Amino acid sequence: MKVKKAIIPAAGLGTRVLPASKAVPKEMLNIVDKPAIQYIVEEAVASGIEDILIITNRGKGVIEDHFDHAFELESNLKNSANKQDILEQCNKIANLANVYFLRQKETKGLGHAVLCARNFVGNEPFAVLYGDDVIISDNPATKQLCEAYEKYGCGAVGVKEVSRQAITKYCTLDVSPLEDNIMKCHNLIEKPSPEEIMSLYAILGRVVLPPEIFDIIAKTEPDKKSGEVNLTVPMVELAKQGKLNAVEYEGIRYDMGDKLGIMQANCEVALKHSEIGEDFKNYIKELAKTL
Ligand code: UTP
């Protein structure tokens, strides 16, 4: 079945990037000239997704404003002969896709945020694009996962190999090869201790899941320590039923929920930017001489 719906959970507290995320949602932090969440919506659209639900919460209304028309601004730009390009870009944002919004009333974890989208998704497979993970790729990462879902009829988690030190912050996967960059996933452990590491493959930012996951999430107890319902525990059940694959996707992933990730994203995207790329490269070269 074709994947046509996506959820972007963007209701987290963003504590790792405070105080930047105190009044501005971390998903609205920019990479050069666009907020992170716009890159993510554009990736979903480029992957063939038709309907997108963004999960927000109190204080994240600016995300809705960003995907709406801004009439005063647009009429102002219309009257400036040399600002037609930017007017077109602003108009395009409001017409990118069918973008819907839903509030997660309590920050109870990623699994809980996904469960909030149950009525929106219905009985279809769906993609989850984590709202703070931007992936830059000529071949959109979500598209790569959707193709794997459509080929195998199994959930698909997007993975990358990370260092032994980094895996303890993510989720380790027990995998065996299927074809090229696709593996069967047998088990997952969130934030493993060094003894629990099963491989250095970690889920980074994208998953495509079957609708059966909702019943599994609904039965999942909140984590005893954090009180949150994560998405890993329900995915373990899918894996144990033989219904989960891992796709090592092409693309560079930036963690916009992390200070270093924000700087890496801005630096690398700026170097390739059509308007400022050359000037920025010269600036970086000069700066490097002083380091
Ligand atoms: P994270 O765990 O990276 O986000 O969740 P966080 O909770 O904001 O992180 P800290 O506070 O800096 O550690 C991954 C994605 O899931 C969303 C977040 O917005 C992020 O995009 N999320 C997380 C929700 O939508 N709801 C939640 O209850 C938790």
Boltz pocket constraint, residues with backbone or C-beta under 6 A from the ligand:
constraints:
  - pocket:
      binder: B
      contacts: [[A, 9], [A, 10], [A, 11], [A, 12], [A, 13], [A, 14], [A, 15], [A, 16], [A, 17], [A, 55], [A, 104], [A, 106], [A, 107], [A, 108], [A, 109], [A, 110], [A, 112], [A, 113], [A, 130], [A, 131], [A, 132], [A, 133], [A, 257]]
      max_distance: 6.0
